[in-house]
Amino acid sequence: MGLLKKRDKGRVDRRRSLAGVPVLHDNVKVVEDSGGTFVLKMQIQRGYGFFERFRPAVSERKYELDEFGTFVVKEIQRRKTVMDIIRSFEKRFRMSHREAELGVVAFVKMLMKRNVLSVVVE
């Protein structure tokens, strides 16, 4: 019954995704504010649709991070895997492994949805 079997195109399992390395996109700049936390700034080009004509050619988005987000972005800049970031987060903030994993993975997913970073998987 190989004909009726669904193919899993391009899906990455949990183990491989945790072994991946998150990388900030080229259009993202990391700026440290006076409080020691990070602000992510990114330039966004206008699209090609009809309504896109009414938007500016280039717009800027800013994401202000708290202490947890700043820690994760510092670890991302050090080119660590997601699992290494989870372990560092767990030690730094004295959380259980499960709490640290849920928090870091949710944060990385949110940044991926907003096109701030990508996770490079082998």
C-alpha atoms as an extended CHARMM CRD file, in Angstrom:
* protein
*
       122  EXT
         1         1  MET       CA              0.0000000000        0.0000000000        0.0000000000  PROA      1               0.0000000000
         2         2  GLY       CA              2.8400000000        2.4030000000       -0.7170000000  PROA      2               0.0000000000
         3         3  LEU       CA              0.6810000000        4.3740000000       -3.1660000000  PROA      3               0.0000000000
         4         4  LEU       CA             -1.7200000000        5.6280000000       -0.5000000000  PROA      4               0.0000000000
         5         5  LYS       CA              0.9470000000        6.5520000000        1.9910000000  PROA      5               0.0000000000
         6         6  LYS       CA              1.3730000000       10.2870000000        2.5840000000  PROA      6               0.0000000000
         7         7  ARG       CA              4.8130000000       11.6610000000        1.9650000000  PROA      7               0.0000000000
         8         8  ASP       CA              6.4050000000       13.8650000000        4.5390000000  PROA      8               0.0000000000
         9         9  LYS       CA              7.9410000000       16.6120000000        2.3940000000  PROA      9               0.0000000000
        10        10  GLY       CA             10.4800000000       18.8280000000        4.0680000000  PROA      10              0.0000000000
        11        11  ARG       CA              9.3140000000       18.2240000000        7.6320000000  PROA      11              0.0000000000
        12        12  VAL       CA             11.9250000000       18.2010000000       10.3450000000  PROA      12              0.0000000000
        13        13  ASP       CA             11.4830000000       16.0950000000       13.4630000000  PROA      13              0.0000000000
        14        14  ARG       CA             11.9660000000       17.4710000000       16.9690000000  PROA      14              0.0000000000
        15        15  ARG       CA             15.3980000000       15.9440000000       17.5290000000  PROA      15              0.0000000000
        16        16  ARG       CA             16.8570000000       17.4230000000       14.3480000000  PROA      16              0.0000000000
        17        17  SER       CA             15.3110000000       20.8400000000       14.9710000000  PROA      17              0.0000000000
        18        18  LEU       CA             16.8210000000       21.0110000000       18.4730000000  PROA      18              0.0000000000
        19        19  ALA       CA             20.2140000000       20.1670000000       16.9400000000  PROA      19              0.0000000000
        20        20  GLY       CA             19.8480000000       23.0810000000       14.5100000000  PROA      20              0.0000000000
        21        21  VAL       CA             21.6460000000       26.4160000000       14.8190000000  PROA      21              0.0000000000
        22        22  PRO       CA             19.4970000000       29.5870000000       14.8190000000  PROA      22              0.0000000000
        23        23  VAL       CA             20.8780000000       32.4090000000       12.6650000000  PROA      23              0.0000000000
        24        24  LEU       CA             19.6580000000       36.0170000000       12.5720000000  PROA      24              0.0000000000
        25        25  HSD       CA             18.7780000000       37.2860000000        9.0900000000  PROA      25              0.0000000000
        26        26  ASP       CA             21.0160000000       39.8450000000        7.3880000000  PROA      26              0.0000000000
        27        27  ASN       CA             18.4780000000       42.6660000000        7.6510000000  PROA      27              0.0000000000
        28        28  VAL       CA             18.3090000000       42.3860000000       11.4780000000  PROA      28              0.0000000000
        29        29  LYS       CA             20.4360000000       44.6810000000       13.6250000000  PROA      29              0.0000000000
        30        30  VAL       CA             20.9030000000       44.0620000000       17.3340000000  PROA      30              0.0000000000
        31        31  VAL       CA             21.1450000000       47.2460000000       19.4070000000  PROA      31              0.0000000000
        32        32  GLU       CA             21.7730000000       47.3150000000       23.1530000000  PROA      32              0.0000000000
        33        33  ASP       CA             19.7760000000       49.9380000000       25.0440000000  PROA      33              0.0000000000
        34        34  SER       CA             20.7690000000       51.7410000000       28.2370000000  PROA      34              0.0000000000
        35        35  GLY       CA             19.2130000000       49.0520000000       30.4610000000  PROA      35              0.0000000000
        36        36  GLY       CA             21.3970000000       46.3030000000       29.0090000000  PROA      36              0.0000000000
        37        37  THR       CA             18.5930000000       44.6450000000       27.0670000000  PROA      37              0.0000000000
        38        38  PHE       CA             18.5100000000       44.2400000000       23.3100000000  PROA      38              0.0000000000
        39        39  VAL       CA             16.3330000000       45.8540000000       20.6550000000  PROA      39              0.0000000000
        40        40  LEU       CA             16.0560000000       44.0130000000       17.3300000000  PROA      40              0.0000000000
        41        41  LYS       CA             15.6350000000       46.3660000000       14.3670000000  PROA      41              0.0000000000
        42        42  MET       CA             14.8820000000       45.1600000000       10.8780000000  PROA      42              0.0000000000
        43        43  GLN       CA             14.3150000000       46.8190000000        7.5210000000  PROA      43              0.0000000000
        44        44  ILE       CA             11.3480000000       45.5070000000        5.5260000000  PROA      44              0.0000000000
        45        45  GLN       CA             10.9600000000       46.0890000000        1.7930000000  PROA      45              0.0000000000
        46        46  ARG       CA              7.5830000000       46.9040000000        0.3050000000  PROA      46              0.0000000000
        47        47  GLY       CA              5.7590000000       44.0470000000       -1.4310000000  PROA      47              0.0000000000
        48        48  TYR       CA              4.3730000000       43.8940000000       -4.9790000000  PROA      48              0.0000000000
        49        49  GLY       CA              0.5860000000       43.8320000000       -4.4640000000  PROA      49              0.0000000000
        50        50  PHE       CA             -1.8540000000       46.6120000000       -5.3270000000  PROA      50              0.0000000000
        51        51  PHE       CA             -2.1790000000       47.8990000000       -1.7690000000  PROA      51              0.0000000000
        52        52  GLU       CA              1.5730000000       47.6950000000       -1.2390000000  PROA      52              0.0000000000
        53        53  ARG       CA              1.9340000000       50.7850000000       -3.4600000000  PROA      53              0.0000000000
        54        54  PHE       CA              0.5450000000       52.8890000000       -0.6320000000  PROA      54              0.0000000000
        55        55  ARG       CA              3.1680000000       51.7440000000        1.8640000000  PROA      55              0.0000000000
        56        56  PRO       CA              6.6450000000       53.2930000000        2.1280000000  PROA      56              0.0000000000
        57        57  ALA       CA              9.3870000000       51.6330000000        0.0710000000  PROA      57              0.0000000000
        58        58  VAL       CA             11.2470000000       50.6000000000        3.2190000000  PROA      58              0.0000000000
        59        59  SER       CA              9.8230000000       50.3920000000        6.7180000000  PROA      59              0.0000000000
        60        60  GLU       CA             11.4560000000       49.5250000000       10.0250000000  PROA      60              0.0000000000
        61        61  ARG       CA             10.2420000000       47.1420000000       12.7230000000  PROA      61              0.0000000000
        62        62  LYS       CA             11.5610000000       47.0880000000       16.2640000000  PROA      62              0.0000000000
        63        63  TYR       CA             11.2780000000       44.3360000000       18.8290000000  PROA      63              0.0000000000
        64        64  GLU       CA             12.2430000000       45.2410000000       22.3960000000  PROA      64              0.0000000000
        65        65  LEU       CA             13.4180000000       42.1960000000       24.3140000000  PROA      65              0.0000000000
        66        66  ASP       CA             13.3000000000       41.4910000000       28.0270000000  PROA      66              0.0000000000
        67        67  GLU       CA             16.0510000000       39.8130000000       30.0540000000  PROA      67              0.0000000000
        68        68  PHE       CA             15.1120000000       36.3280000000       28.8050000000  PROA      68              0.0000000000
        69        69  GLY       CA             14.9690000000       37.3340000000       25.1410000000  PROA      69              0.0000000000
        70        70  THR       CA             18.2490000000       39.2130000000       25.4320000000  PROA      70              0.0000000000
        71        71  PHE       CA             19.9220000000       36.1160000000       26.8950000000  PROA      71              0.0000000000
        72        72  VAL       CA             18.6330000000       33.9100000000       24.0590000000  PROA      72              0.0000000000
        73        73  VAL       CA             19.7730000000       36.3820000000       21.3630000000  PROA      73              0.0000000000
        74        74  LYS       CA             23.2450000000       36.5640000000       22.9510000000  PROA      74              0.0000000000
        75        75  GLU       CA             23.4220000000       32.7770000000       22.7530000000  PROA      75              0.0000000000
        76        76  ILE       CA             22.2320000000       32.8700000000       19.1240000000  PROA      76              0.0000000000
        77        77  GLN       CA             25.0310000000       35.2960000000       18.2970000000  PROA      77              0.0000000000
        78        78  ARG       CA             27.5050000000       32.7600000000       19.7080000000  PROA      78              0.0000000000
        79        79  ARG       CA             26.2910000000       30.2310000000       17.0720000000  PROA      79              0.0000000000
        80        80  LYS       CA             25.0070000000       27.6540000000       19.5730000000  PROA      80              0.0000000000
        81        81  THR       CA             22.4630000000       24.9640000000       18.7920000000  PROA      81              0.0000000000
        82        82  VAL       CA             18.9280000000       25.2490000000       20.1350000000  PROA      82              0.0000000000
        83        83  MET       CA             19.6220000000       22.4380000000       22.6370000000  PROA      83              0.0000000000
        84        84  ASP       CA             22.7470000000       24.2290000000       23.9050000000  PROA      84              0.0000000000
        85        85  ILE       CA             20.7170000000       27.4310000000       24.3120000000  PROA      85              0.0000000000
        86        86  ILE       CA             18.1060000000       25.4990000000       26.3100000000  PROA      86              0.0000000000
        87        87  ARG       CA             20.7760000000       24.0660000000       28.6180000000  PROA      87              0.0000000000
        88        88  SER       CA             22.3740000000       27.4970000000       29.1470000000  PROA      88              0.0000000000
        89        89  PHE       CA             18.9480000000       29.0300000000       29.7890000000  PROA      89              0.0000000000
        90        90  GLU       CA             18.1590000000       26.2810000000       32.2790000000  PROA      90              0.0000000000
        91        91  LYS       CA             21.3660000000       26.9180000000       34.2510000000  PROA      91              0.0000000000
        92        92  ARG       CA             21.2140000000       30.7230000000       34.1050000000  PROA      92              0.0000000000
        93        93  PHE       CA             17.5930000000       31.1070000000       35.2370000000  PROA      93              0.0000000000
        94        94  ARG       CA             17.4200000000       27.9450000000       37.4220000000  PROA      94              0.0000000000
        95        95  MET       CA             14.4480000000       26.3910000000       35.6840000000  PROA      95              0.0000000000
        96        96  SER       CA             13.5030000000       22.8150000000       35.0190000000  PROA      96              0.0000000000
        97        97  HSD       CA             14.5920000000       21.4490000000       31.6680000000  PROA      97              0.0000000000
        98        98  ARG       CA             10.9840000000       21.2370000000       30.4640000000  PROA      98              0.0000000000
        99        99  GLU       CA             10.2200000000       24.8830000000       31.3320000000  PROA      99              0.0000000000
       100       100  ALA       CA             13.4210000000       26.0830000000       29.6770000000  PROA      100             0.0000000000
       101       101  GLU       CA             12.7390000000       24.0300000000       26.5540000000  PROA      101             0.0000000000
       102       102  LEU       CA              9.1580000000       25.2670000000       26.2040000000  PROA      102             0.0000000000
       103       103  GLY       CA             10.1900000000       28.9060000000       26.6720000000  PROA      103             0.0000000000
       104       104  VAL       CA             13.1740000000       28.8840000000       24.3110000000  PROA      104             0.0000000000
       105       105  VAL       CA             11.3880000000       26.9060000000       21.5890000000  PROA      105             0.0000000000
       106       106  ALA       CA              8.3440000000       29.2060000000       21.7340000000  PROA      106             0.0000000000
       107       107  PHE       CA             10.5940000000       32.2810000000       21.5040000000  PROA      107             0.0000000000
       108       108  VAL       CA             12.5610000000       30.8870000000       18.5520000000  PROA      108             0.0000000000
       109       109  LYS       CA              9.3210000000       29.9220000000       16.7570000000  PROA      109             0.0000000000
       110       110  MET       CA              7.9250000000       33.4140000000       17.2620000000  PROA      110             0.0000000000
       111       111  LEU       CA             11.0820000000       34.9940000000       15.8100000000  PROA      111             0.0000000000
       112       112  MET       CA             10.9210000000       32.5930000000       12.8610000000  PROA      112             0.0000000000
       113       113  LYS       CA              7.3000000000       33.5470000000       12.1290000000  PROA      113             0.0000000000
       114       114  ARG       CA              8.3040000000       37.2240000000       12.1410000000  PROA      114             0.0000000000
       115       115  ASN       CA             11.2130000000       36.5060000000        9.7370000000  PROA      115             0.0000000000
       116       116  VAL       CA             13.8510000000       37.5880000000       12.2410000000  PROA      116             0.0000000000
       117       117  LEU       CA             15.8050000000       34.3300000000       12.1810000000  PROA      117             0.0000000000
       118       118  SER       CA             16.0560000000       30.8880000000       10.6290000000  PROA      118             0.0000000000
       119       119  VAL       CA             17.2090000000       27.6000000000       12.1000000000  PROA      119             0.0000000000
       120       120  VAL       CA             19.8590000000       25.8450000000       10.0240000000  PROA      120             0.0000000000
       121       121  VAL       CA             19.3210000000       22.0770000000       10.1930000000  PROA      121             0.0000000000
       122       122  GLU       CA             21.6860000000       19.4730000000        8.7790000000  PROA      122             0.0000000000
